[in-house]
Amino acid sequence: MPSGLVALALGGFGIGLTEFLIAGLLPQVASSFTVSEAAAGWLISGYALSVAVGAIALTAATARLPRKQVLVGLVALFVLGNLLSAIAPDYPVMLLGRIVAALCHGSFFGIGSLVARSLVAPEKKSQAVAIMFAGLTVANVLGVPFGALLGERWGWRAAFWAVTAIGVLALAGIAALVPASPRPATGAGEPDPDPVPPSGLRAQVRAFRSWQVWLTLAATALSYGGMFGAFSYIAYTFTEVSGFASADVAWLLMVYGVGLVVGNLVGGRAADRDRDRALVLSLLGLTLTLALFGLLAGSATASVVLVFVMGVTGFASVPGMITRVTDFAHGAALAASANVSASNVGNALGAWLGGLAITAGLGYTSPLYVGAGIALLSTVVMVIAARQARSSQVADRVPTR
């Protein structure tokens, strides 16, 4: 494993902690600043909105800069945001810190995925992306309990000081270990990137002329929508349908998080063997898992098994989706960051539709069926994309007379 990948994974871990740990600290933060629970909730929703905006805006603004230089700047922004949160004298400064930290999120994973795949042989590019995202998936497992533990022992500010320190380590690691000019990656049987990936904003925007780029972005948004349509209300499913106590939800979410870690690593390896096949199978697996979960949610044992499988199938497509969109975009960083924005759009769509199902009186298993329906749409889109790509490759191989 190239040492630069370790540094990128550490950066992903820190950014993931920032995203997730606040959930376990909201009561303390609200009490500290004497604000309502709803106002404190903006520390989560404001972060999510800033991720979607920052992913496109910062990538576009830094289009002509060297990727290593951009990554160092993004992690520095991340450190600044968490430092602001740690020392915030009042709620507006705390919210500002969250927004500043969130702005780097999408661009870091978008540009970082391109750098990660350039550090390894072409046949291992999806595995490299999976290793970088391993930091994010591990943070999903540890984020909430990590924040709650530090907050309980030393106060909520200690959690943000810890994440700031992780950011400083990641900043030093990326500066020291990531090569300044990684080689461009290529993929056998796929459109080869340009010798120098497009750097100007206009050149990067041209990458969106590819129908395959748009199909992959749509599949990404729908796959996240399927998973988060179910996950957003999973605590209610556990307590109201499966019969678990509220205290059990924390460890059940950790089971889900372990599934994310496994799915990410397995999905990266599978995508390097046959990417489109792996993507279709993982999306189909998520569809079937969510539908089966809806049918068997009344069983506590089945719920534990299926929430783990939901994590595996839900995240198995992530490394392959990123390498696919960047291959067809010829290495354009804007397309990689757009993929992160698409995932956040999918999160919001899935949560909204799942909430509508509950509000309509369809019960606490309805978000699982809603998620299954969205995931099925993602599978259909991916099948169409794979067939069109295969047809184009066959046409390119036919000799002309």
N, C-alpha and C positions, 0 to 999 in steps of 0.2 A: 504494500500500500504506500503510495507516495506520501511523504510527510505533509505536502501541501493540502492533501485531502483531509488529514487530521485537523489542520488549522481551520479549514472550511467547515468541517463538522462541528468543531468547537464553537465557531461563530453561529451556526445554525442552532446549536444547543442553547446558547445564550439568548438568541432572539426568540426561540420557542418558550424558554422560561419566562421572558418578559410578557409574552402573550397570555400564558396560562396561569401564572402564579397569582395574578390579581384576583382571580375568582375566590381564592381562599382568604383573601385579605380585605375584601370589600367592607365587612362589618367594622373592622378596626379603622380603616381609612375614613369611612363615613362618620364614625364617632370622633375621630381625631379632628376632622375639619368641620364638624357639626353640620353635615349636609344629609339630605334624605337618601334612602336606599336608591331611589330612582336617579338622583343626581350622581351618586357614586357609580351607578351602572354605566354612565357615559364614559367612564374610564375603560370599559370593555368595548362598547359600541363605537365610541370615538376612535379607538385604536383600529378597529376593523375597517371603518370608513377610510382612515388615513392610509391603511395598507393598500386598498384598492386604488386610491389616487396616486400615492407615492410610487407604486410599481411602474406606472406609465410615465408620470411626470419626471421623476429623477432619471429613469433610463433614457428618456428622450433628451433631457438636458445634458447628460454626460455622454452622448452618443459618439463624440469624436475623441474621447479621452481613453488612455490605455486601461484595460479591464482591471489590472492589479491596482492601479492608482484609484480607480473608482471604488473597488472593494474596500480598500483601506479607508477612503473617505466615508463610505457607508457605515462601516463599523465604528468609526469615530463619531458619527452622528448618533449611532445607537448608544455609545457610551455617554455622550452628552445628554441624551434624553433620559436615561436612567439615573444619571447624576442629578438632573433637575428634579426627578421624582423623589430621590432619596433626601434632598435638602429642602423640598418644597415647603415654604412657610404658610401657604394657603392652598385652597382647592384649585383656583385657576392656574397656578404654577404647576400643580400636580398634573392637571389635565394637559397643559402645554408639554410637559415632559413625556407624557404618554403619546401625544401626537408626534413629537419629534422622533421618539424611538420607533414609532410605527412607520414613518416615512421610508425608512431604509429596508423594511421587511421584504417587500415584494421585489425590489431591485436586487437585493442581496441574493435571494434564491434564484432569481432569473439569470443574472450575470454570473453568479457563483456556479450555477449548473453548467454553463458554457466553459468556464475555467476548469471545473472538475473533470469534465469529459475530455478536455484537451491534455490532461495529465497522464492519461493511460492509453493503451492500445485501442484502436477503433472498435475491436470486438468486445471491449469491456466498458464501453461508454455509459451504458445504462447502470451498470454496477457502480461506477464512479459516482453518478448522480445519486444513487441510493445511499452510498456511504455519506455523502454530504447531508442528505435528508435524514440520515439516522440520528443526527443531533436533534432535529426537530421532533422526531417520533419519540425519542427517549425523554425529551422535555415534556411531551404530552403525558407520559407516564408519571414523571416526577414533579411536574410544575406545581400542581395544586397542593399536594402534601408538602413539598419543599417550602413553598411560600407560607403555608399554615404553620409548619413547624418553627421556622425562623420568626414568624410574626408572634407566635405564642410565647417564645422564650425571650426574644430581644426586641420585639416591636416590629411593625410592618416596614419601617425604614431599613431595618437590617437586611430584609430580602432584596431591596433595590440596591443596597450597597454591595451585596454578594453578586448580583447580576452585573453591576458595573465592573467589578473586579474580573468576572469572567470575560466581559467585553474587552477589557484591557489586555488580557492574555490572548484572546483571539486576534486582536489588532496586531500584537507583537508577532504572533505566529504567522499570520498572513503576510505581514511585511517581510518576515525573514525566510519563509519556506515556500511561498507561491512564486513560481518563475515570473519574471517580468514580461516575457513574450512566449506564452505557451504555443505549441504548434497547432494548426487548425486540424480538427478531427474530420475524418471521412467515414462513410459507411458503405460496405459492399452492397451492391444491388439497390442503392438508394441515391437520390440526388446528392452529388458531392458539393460541399460548401465551396465558396470561392477561396482561392489561395489566401487572401486576406478578407475575413468576414466584413460585411458592410459596416462602416463606421459612421458615416454621415447620417443625419436624421432622414433625409430624403431617400437615401439608399435603403435604410432599414424599413421605411414605410412601404417601399416597393415590394418587400418580401410578403406583404399581405395580399398581393395579387394572386397568390397561390390558393386555389380552392382547398387543397389539402390542409393548409394552415388553419383556415376557418373551420373545417370539419373537425380537426383535432381540438381546437379551442372549444367548440360546441360540445364535443364528447367529454372534455375535461369539466366544463361547467355542469353538465348533466350528471356526471359521475359523482362529483362532490355534492350536488343537490340531492342525489339519491341517498348518499351516506348521511348527510347532515339533516335531511328531512326526517330521518329516523332518529339520529343521535341527539338532536336538540331536545327531544322529549323523552329520552330513554329512561330518565330517573322516574318519571310518572309511570312508565310501563313496568319498571321493576317493582315499584311500591304499590301501585293500584291493580296490577294484573298478575305479576309473578309472585306476589306475597312477601317480598323482602321488606325489611325495616329500613327506615331512612338512613340509619347508621351503616347499612350494608352498601349503599350506593358508591361510597368512595372506593372500596376495594373492587367493586364490579367495574368501575371506570378504569381502574388500573389493569384489569384483565383485558378490557378493550384496548388500552394503550399498548400492552404487550403484543396484542394482535397487530397493531399498526407497525411496530418494530419488525415483526416477523414478515408481514406482508411487503413492507418496503424492500427488505433485503432479498426475499424470494422473487419478488416482482422484477427487481433489477437484473437478477441473474437470468430469469426466464426471458426478459425482453432482449437480452443480448443473443439469445439463441434464435428466437423467431418472434420479433416484436409485435407485429399486428395480431398474430395468433394468440400471444400471451395477453394482449390487451382485451381482445374479444372474450377470451375465457375468464379473465378476472372480472370483467363487467357483468358477464352472464352469471358468474359465481355470486357476485354481490346481489344481483336481482333475485336469484333463487334463495339466497340466505335470508334476505329481508322478508320475502314472502313466507318462508318456512318459520321465521321468527314470529311473524304475525299469527300464524296458526298455532304455534307451540308456546306462546308467551306465558300461558297459564302454568307451565311447568318450570319450577325454579332451576332444576338441573339443566334442562334444555336451554334456558335463558343464558346460563353461564357459558355453555359451550357455544351458543350462537352469537353472543356478543363478542367473543374472541374471534370467531370466523368472520364476523362482520368487519372487525378491524383488519384482519388479514386481506380479505377480498377488497375492502374499501380503499386500502392504500397500495395494493399491489400494482395498480395501473399508473401510479404517479411517476416513477422514473421513466417508464416507456413513453408516457405522454409528453414529457419534457424533451426527451431526445428526438421524438418524432416531430414535434412542432419546430424545433430548431433545425433539424435536418432539412425539412421542406422550406424553411425560411432562410436557408443557406447561412446559418450561424448568426442571424440578426438577434442582438440582445433584446430588442424591443419585443420580439415575438416571445422570447422566453419569459419576460416580465408580464406580457399580456396573458400568458398561461396562468401565472399566479393570480392576476386580477380575475380571470375567468373562474378560478376555483372559489374566490371570495364571492363572486356574483352567484355561483352555484350554491354556496353555503346559505346566502340570504334567501334565495329562491326556495330551497328545500325547507328551511325553517318556517318561512311564510306559509307555504302550502300545507306543511304538517300542522301548523297552528290553525289554519282554516278548517282542516278536517276535524280537529278536536272541538273547535267552536261550533261546528255543524252538528255536534252530538254523536259522532261516529266512534267515540271511545278512544282509549289510550293505546290501542294497537293500530289505530288508523294511520299514524305517521309511518309505521313500518310498511304498510301497503302503499302509501303515497311514495315513500322512498323506493320501493320495488318498481313502481311504475316509472319513476324518473330514471332509475338505473337501466330499465329496459329500453327506454328511449336512447340512452347513451350507448347501449349495446348496438342498437340498430344503426345509429350514426357511425359507430366505429366499423361495423360490417361494410357499410357503404363506402367509407373512406378506404378501407383495406382493399376492397374489390376494384375501386377506381385506380388506386396506386398500382395494383398488380396488372391491370389492363394497360396502364401507361408504360410500365416496364416491358411488357410483352411487345407492345407496339414499337418501343425504342429498339428492340432487338431484331425486328423484322428488317431484313436488308432491302434497300430501295434499288430500283433498276433505272 
